[in-house]
Amino acid sequence: LSRREILDLLRLLPEQHFTKPPPRYSEATLVKTLEEYGIGRPSTYAPIISIIQTRGYVDREDRRLVPTELGFIVNDLLVKHFPDIINVDFTAHMEEDLDLIASGEREWVPVLREFYGPFDEAVKQAERTMEKVDLGEQLTGEMCEKCGHPMIVKFGRYGKFMACSNFPECRNTKSYQIKTGVACPGCGGDLVEKRTRRGRIFYGCSNYPECEFATWNRPFPQPCPSCGGLLTAAGKDRAKCDKCGEVVELALLGETGLVDAN
């Protein structure tokens, strides 16, 4: 071919393409991204993933973390009112300072002073100017066992909880349960994520106290290939059957690796 050469059109293939958004993070890909940006440490990855779920910032759908309306709102407000803090560079730099403190190369008092002065002023400014947001009511699909009215999702200091829509006549509340999508081997109910009083994550039956099945390890929806029993996490890349003890590689289950939440 040469420049300005006239060519004959032999065939035209009209195809329409749409820009696709990047895939949602899974727990494993989110941890990988945090590592790439220098944010967090192995001991903090599991709490990070747990907190964004228990506070209602994301929901877990098909092993993917999907931002909620609350998550978008909180993110927008924090970025708007704390731009010097809610950014990747600040967080990574703070992680480096903490590592230097741990190794004895920096004193903690100057580091804290550098951070707290501007942060305290930003908080005071946000208290004066941050707008209030009405999230409305989100139905849970459950009915209040005390009065029969629908249960709705509320947001408190420690995240989501369920409350009766008949408030203040009925003050019934329940903890908001994060479903795993795995059936309880004891009664067929839902296995949900729960926490001990000290904050440690475990997985128990939604029918408690009628069913007391519980496990410290995250369950998988895939059954054991040998006996059909419940598979639970056994390290980062393996699962173990609670019934026969067989160990299975997560890759064989279609999983990419997990964060040990405990």
VENKA-V238700 format. One record per residue. N is the residue number from 1. RES is the residue in one small letter. SS is DSSP state (a for helix, b for strand, c for the rest). PHI is phi in radians with two decimals (none if undefined). PSI is psi in whole degrees, 0 to 359 (NA if undefined). Layout:
N;RES;SS;PHI;PSI, N;RES;SS;PHI;PSI
//
This chain:
1;l;c;none;148, 2;s;c;-2.25;161, 3;r;c;-1.11;137, 4;r;c;1.21;10, 5;e;c;-1.20;137, 6;i;c;-1.54;127, 7;l;c;-1.99;154, 8;d;c;-1.60;134, 9;l;c;-1.40;118, 10;l;c;-1.63;321, 11;r;c;-2.76;141, 12;l;c;-2.03;125, 13;l;c;-1.97;94, 14;p;c;-1.33;120, 15;e;c;-2.30;135, 16;q;c;-1.77;128, 17;h;c;-2.09;141, 18;f;c;-2.03;139, 19;t;c;-1.19;127, 20;k;c;-1.76;139, 21;p;c;-1.21;157, 22;p;c;-1.10;152, 23;p;c;-1.13;151, 24;r;c;-1.15;152, 25;y;c;-1.25;142, 26;s;c;-1.67;175, 27;e;a;-1.04;317, 28;a;a;-1.16;316, 29;t;a;-1.25;330, 30;l;a;-1.16;316, 31;v;a;-1.07;318, 32;k;a;-1.07;319, 33;t;a;-1.18;318, 34;l;a;-1.04;319, 35;e;a;-1.10;319, 36;e;a;-1.11;325, 37;y;a;-1.53;357, 38;g;c;1.29;27, 39;i;c;-1.82;132, 40;g;c;1.36;172, 41;r;c;-2.39;163, 42;p;a;-0.87;326, 43;s;a;-1.31;345, 44;t;a;-1.88;350, 45;y;a;-1.09;313, 46;a;a;-1.10;314, 47;p;a;-1.05;322, 48;i;a;-1.04;310, 49;i;a;-1.15;323, 50;s;a;-1.19;317, 51;i;a;-1.14;317, 52;i;a;-1.16;339, 53;q;a;-1.50;313, 54;t;a;-1.18;332, 55;r;c;-1.50;357, 56;g;c;1.45;18, 57;y;c;-1.38;332, 58;v;b;-2.45;155, 59;d;b;-2.00;153, 60;r;b;-1.73;118, 61;e;b;-2.25;119, 62;d;c;0.90;47, 63;r;c;1.17;13, 64;r;b;-1.97;149, 65;l;b;-1.68;113, 66;v;b;-1.90;122, 67;p;b;-1.07;141, 68;t;c;-1.66;172, 69;e;a;-1.03;318, 70;l;a;-1.07;319, 71;g;a;-1.06;316, 72;f;a;-1.09;317, 73;i;a;-1.12;312, 74;v;a;-1.08;317, 75;n;a;-1.06;313, 76;d;a;-1.07;317, 77;l;a;-1.17;318, 78;l;a;-1.18;318, 79;v;a;-1.12;322, 80;k;a;-1.20;316, 81;h;a;-1.71;345, 82;f;c;-2.31;56, 83;p;c;-1.12;332, 84;d;c;-1.40;346, 85;i;c;-1.88;318, 86;i;c;-1.49;71, 87;n;c;-2.69;156, 88;v;a;-1.11;318, 89;d;a;-1.10;317, 90;f;a;-1.09;313, 91;t;a;-1.10;316, 92;a;a;-1.11;319, 93;h;a;-1.12;320, 94;m;a;-1.12;320, 95;e;a;-1.06;320, 96;e;a;-1.12;317, 97;d;a;-1.08;319, 98;l;a;-1.12;323, 99;d;a;-1.13;321, 100;l;a;-1.16;323, 101;i;a;-1.12;316, 102;a;a;-1.09;327, 103;s;c;-1.55;357, 104;g;c;1.47;9, 105;e;c;-1.51;345, 106;r;c;-2.39;152, 107;e;c;-1.53;143, 108;w;a;-1.31;332, 109;v;a;-1.12;311, 110;p;a;-1.06;321, 111;v;a;-1.09;315, 112;l;a;-1.14;321, 113;r;a;-1.14;318, 114;e;a;-1.06;323, 115;f;a;-1.41;314, 116;y;a;-1.25;325, 117;g;a;-1.00;300, 118;p;a;-1.09;324, 119;f;a;-1.14;316, 120;d;a;-1.06;318, 121;e;a;-1.16;322, 122;a;a;-1.14;322, 123;v;a;-1.12;315, 124;k;a;-1.09;320, 125;q;a;-1.14;319, 126;a;a;-1.14;323, 127;e;a;-1.08;330, 128;r;a;-1.47;328, 129;t;a;-2.05;343, 130;m;c;-1.16;129, 131;e;c;-1.33;151, 132;k;c;-1.53;146, 133;v;c;-2.17;129, 134;d;c;-1.65;115, 135;l;c;-1.48;350, 136;g;c;1.28;193, 137;e;c;-1.97;134, 138;q;b;-1.99;118, 139;l;b;-1.26;146, 140;t;b;-1.72;344, 141;g;b;1.50;0, 142;e;b;-1.87;153, 143;m;b;-1.87;146, 144;c;c;-1.15;127, 145;e;c;-1.32;351, 146;k;c;-1.68;324, 147;c;c;-2.29;351, 148;g;c;1.55;359, 149;h;c;-1.41;161, 150;p;b;-1.14;144, 151;m;b;-1.56;139, 152;i;b;-2.15;162, 153;v;b;-1.53;131, 154;k;b;-2.11;160, 155;f;b;-2.10;120, 156;g;b;-1.98;191, 157;r;c;-1.06;327, 158;y;c;-1.85;17, 159;g;b;2.00;203, 160;k;b;-1.29;147, 161;f;b;-2.61;164, 162;m;b;-1.79;139, 163;a;b;-2.41;155, 164;c;b;-1.26;136, 165;s;c;-1.26;352, 166;n;c;-1.58;16, 167;f;c;-1.11;140, 168;p;c;-1.61;359, 169;e;c;-1.06;322, 170;c;c;-2.14;127, 171;r;c;-1.90;26, 172;n;c;-1.20;132, 173;t;b;-2.33;155, 174;k;b;-2.49;155, 175;s;b;-1.21;146, 176;y;c;-1.46;123, 177;q;c;-1.73;130, 178;i;b;-1.58;109, 179;k;b;-1.34;143, 180;t;b;-1.64;347, 181;g;b;1.38;15, 182;v;b;-2.02;135, 183;a;b;-1.37;143, 184;c;c;-1.20;128, 185;p;c;-1.24;346, 186;g;c;-1.46;319, 187;c;c;-2.40;355, 188;g;c;1.55;0, 189;g;c;-1.25;190, 190;d;b;-1.60;135, 191;l;b;-1.47;127, 192;v;b;-2.16;156, 193;e;b;-1.39;131, 194;k;b;-2.32;175, 195;r;b;-2.36;145, 196;t;c;-1.35;174, 197;r;c;-1.10;335, 198;r;c;-1.61;5, 199;g;c;1.61;2, 200;r;c;-1.33;136, 201;i;b;-1.40;137, 202;f;b;-2.50;176, 203;y;b;-2.18;124, 204;g;b;-2.35;170, 205;c;b;-1.35;139, 206;s;c;-1.21;345, 207;n;c;-1.59;11, 208;y;c;-1.05;139, 209;p;c;-1.58;359, 210;e;c;-1.07;323, 211;c;c;-2.11;127, 212;e;c;-1.83;16, 213;f;c;-1.11;137, 214;a;b;-2.73;153, 215;t;b;-2.57;146, 216;w;c;-1.33;335, 217;n;c;-1.67;143, 218;r;c;-1.10;130, 219;p;b;-1.48;157, 220;f;b;-2.01;148, 221;p;b;-1.24;336, 222;q;b;-1.31;134, 223;p;b;-1.37;164, 224;c;c;-1.07;130, 225;p;c;-1.16;342, 226;s;c;-1.62;315, 227;c;c;-2.20;356, 228;g;c;1.40;8, 229;g;c;-1.32;179, 230;l;b;-1.36;130, 231;l;b;-1.71;133, 232;t;b;-2.25;158, 233;a;b;-1.06;136, 234;a;c;-2.33;76, 235;g;c;1.64;188, 236;k;c;-1.32;326, 237;d;c;-2.12;12, 238;r;b;-2.39;160, 239;a;b;-2.26;152, 240;k;b;-2.25;139, 241;c;b;-1.34;128, 242;d;c;-1.24;344, 243;k;c;-1.68;308, 244;c;c;-1.90;350, 245;g;c;1.49;2, 246;e;c;-1.14;141, 247;v;b;-1.79;131, 248;v;b;-2.19;138, 249;e;b;-1.23;137, 250;l;a;-1.09;330, 251;a;a;-1.04;328, 252;l;a;-1.27;342, 253;l;a;-1.67;359, 254;g;c;1.46;13, 255;e;c;-1.68;155, 256;t;c;-1.91;3, 257;g;c;2.12;151, 258;l;c;-2.23;163, 259;v;c;-1.74;130, 260;d;c;-1.29;109, 261;a;c;-1.30;353, 262;n;c;-1.91;NA
//
